[in-house]
Amino acid sequence: MNIVLIDDDQLVCMSLKMILEANNDIHVTAIGTDGSDALPLYREHHPDVLLMDIQMQHLNGTDALSGLLEEFPDAKVLFLTTFVDDAYIVKALELGAKGYIVKQNYDNIIPALHAVHSGQNVYGNEIMEKIPDLMKTADSFDYSAYDISDKEYDIITLVAQGLSNKEIASQLFLSEGTVRNYLSSILEKLQLRDRTQLAVFYYQHK
């Protein structure tokens, strides 16, 4: 797995590189020190996962992510930060970050990278506890107006709870393939990019 690492603390960068490359299947192909490095480094190296801090001196991580996804909509970005700031969390979720974990939990970084690389979304416990309250609004939403069936709504709810396709299939007595087909249909109907945006959408319109 090839990783591009961006953090404005050089000591953190060197420490993370040593930790990550202690695993034979992870290689840090490039290091940046500001959000403005994200797009050029991604263009050059096309990493499997971009591991990036949120708050940096010139361009923060969320603004960097926004620009990156315009050119590379399938980019997998995992935020690793000390900031459990509500505004950053909401922005990261809305933009489509694949994960958001805090630096204090170094043991979680490698499993999180593997999970994001395999297509999962990863949020630390500190983040998951905040998401429902952060995303609540007073507005009701008529899913039926978007031709969302009861079964599709059940799937949306389970996605928002963080369940995988396999777990959803087991709970709703469906095959994983059927769940994937439902998800594709739901995303198309609601004009969303991925399951992260779907979870955000659910909490915003709950």
C-alpha positions in Angstrom: 0.0 0.0 0.0 1.5 3.4 -1.1 0.8 6.3 1.3 1.4 10.0 0.9 1.7 11.7 4.3 1.0 15.4 4.9 1.6 17.0 8.3 3.1 20.4 9.1 5.1 18.9 12.0 8.3 17.4 10.6 8.9 15.3 13.7 5.4 13.8 13.4 6.1 13.0 9.7 9.3 11.2 10.5 7.8 9.3 13.4 4.7 8.3 11.4 6.9 7.2 8.5 8.9 4.9 10.8 5.7 3.5 12.4 4.1 2.8 9.0 7.0 1.4 7.2 7.7 -1.0 10.1 4.9 -2.9 8.3 6.2 -4.5 5.1 3.1 -3.8 3.1 3.1 0.0 3.7 5.4 2.4 1.9 5.4 6.2 2.4 6.1 7.4 -1.1 6.1 11.1 -0.3 5.8 13.6 2.5 4.2 17.1 2.4 4.1 19.8 5.1 1.0 21.7 4.1 -2.4 21.2 2.6 -1.1 22.9 -0.6 1.1 19.9 -1.1 -1.8 17.5 -1.3 -2.8 17.9 -5.0 0.6 18.0 -6.6 1.8 15.1 -4.5 -1.3 13.1 -5.4 -0.9 13.9 -9.1 2.7 12.7 -9.0 2.3 9.5 -6.8 -1.3 8.5 -7.0 -1.2 6.9 -3.6 -3.6 4.3 -2.3 -4.4 6.5 0.7 -3.6 10.1 1.5 -2.9 10.5 5.2 -3.3 14.1 6.1 -3.5 16.5 9.1 -6.4 19.0 9.4 -5.0 22.2 10.7 -2.0 23.4 8.8 -0.4 26.8 8.4 -1.3 27.9 4.8 -4.0 25.5 3.6 -6.0 23.3 6.0 -6.8 19.7 5.3 -10.5 20.2 4.4 -9.8 22.9 1.9 -7.0 20.7 0.4 -9.5 17.7 0.3 -12.1 19.9 -1.5 -9.6 20.8 -4.3 -8.2 17.3 -4.5 -11.6 15.6 -5.0 -12.5 18.0 -7.8 -9.7 16.5 -9.8 -9.6 13.0 -8.3 -13.1 12.2 -7.0 -12.1 8.6 -6.1 -9.2 9.7 -3.9 -9.1 8.0 -0.5 -8.2 10.5 2.2 -7.8 9.7 5.9 -7.5 12.6 8.3 -5.2 12.1 11.3 -5.3 15.1 13.7 -5.3 16.3 17.2 -8.3 18.5 16.5 -11.7 17.0 17.4 -13.3 20.3 16.3 -17.0 20.1 15.4 -16.7 22.3 12.3 -13.8 20.3 10.9 -15.6 17.0 11.5 -18.8 18.2 9.7 -16.8 19.6 6.8 -14.7 16.4 6.4 -17.8 14.3 6.4 -19.7 16.5 4.0 -16.8 16.6 1.6 -16.4 12.8 1.6 -13.3 12.0 3.7 -12.9 8.3 4.1 -11.8 8.6 7.7 -11.1 10.9 10.7 -9.0 9.6 13.6 -7.1 11.4 16.3 -3.3 11.2 16.7 -3.4 10.1 20.3 -4.6 6.7 19.1 -1.4 5.6 17.2 -2.4 1.9 17.4 -5.4 2.6 15.3 -3.6 4.2 12.3 -2.5 1.1 10.5 -5.8 -0.7 10.8 -7.5 2.5 9.7 -5.3 2.7 6.6 -6.0 -0.9 5.7 -9.8 -0.3 6.2 -9.8 2.8 4.0 -7.7 1.1 1.4 -10.3 -1.7 1.2 -13.1 0.8 0.7 -14.4 1.2 4.2 -15.0 4.4 6.1 -13.2 4.8 9.5 -14.0 7.2 12.3 -12.6 7.1 15.8 -14.8 6.6 18.8 -14.4 10.3 19.7 -15.8 11.2 16.2 -18.6 8.6 16.1 -20.0 9.9 19.4 -20.3 13.4 18.0 -21.7 12.7 14.5 -25.5 12.2 15.4 -25.7 15.5 17.3 -23.6 17.4 14.8 -25.7 16.4 11.9 -29.2 16.9 13.4 -31.4 19.6 11.9 -35.0 20.6 12.5 -36.0 19.9 8.9 -38.0 16.8 8.1 -37.3 15.1 4.8 -39.7 13.2 2.6 -37.7 10.3 1.2 -40.7 9.0 -0.7 -40.5 12.2 -2.9 -37.2 10.7 -4.1 -38.7 7.3 -4.7 -36.9 5.8 -1.7 -38.7 2.6 -0.6 -39.1 1.3 2.9 -36.4 -1.2 2.3 -34.0 1.4 0.9 -34.7 3.6 4.0 -33.8 0.7 6.2 -30.5 0.4 4.4 -29.8 4.1 4.7 -30.4 3.9 8.4 -28.0 1.0 8.8 -25.3 2.6 6.7 -25.6 5.7 9.0 -25.0 3.4 11.9 -21.8 2.3 10.4 -22.7 -1.2 9.3 -20.9 -2.9 6.4 -22.7 -4.4 3.4 -22.2 -7.9 4.9 -23.7 -6.8 8.2 -26.7 -5.1 6.5 -27.3 -8.1 4.4 -27.4 -10.3 7.5 -29.7 -8.0 9.4 -32.2 -7.6 6.5 -31.9 -11.2 5.2 -30.5 -10.1 1.8 -27.5 -11.0 -0.2 -24.5 -8.7 -0.2 -25.0 -8.2 -4.0 -28.6 -7.1 -3.4 -27.4 -4.6 -0.7 -24.8 -3.2 -3.2 -27.5 -2.8 -5.8 -29.8 -1.1 -3.4 -27.0 1.3 -2.3 -26.2 2.2 -5.9 -29.8 3.0 -6.6 -30.1 5.0 -3.4 -27.0 7.1 -4.2 -28.3 7.7 -7.7 -31.7 8.8 -6.4 -30.3 11.2 -3.8 -27.4 12.3 -6.1 -24.7 11.4 -3.5 -21.2 10.1 -4.2 -20.7 7.4 -1.5 -21.9 5.9 1.7 -20.1 8.6 3.8 -22.2 11.3 2.1 -25.2 9.1 2.6 -24.6 8.8 6.3 -24.2 12.6 6.5 -27.3 13.1 4.5 -29.3 10.9 6.9 -28.2 12.7 10.0 -28.8 16.1 8.4 -32.3 15.2 7.5 -33.2 13.0 10.5 
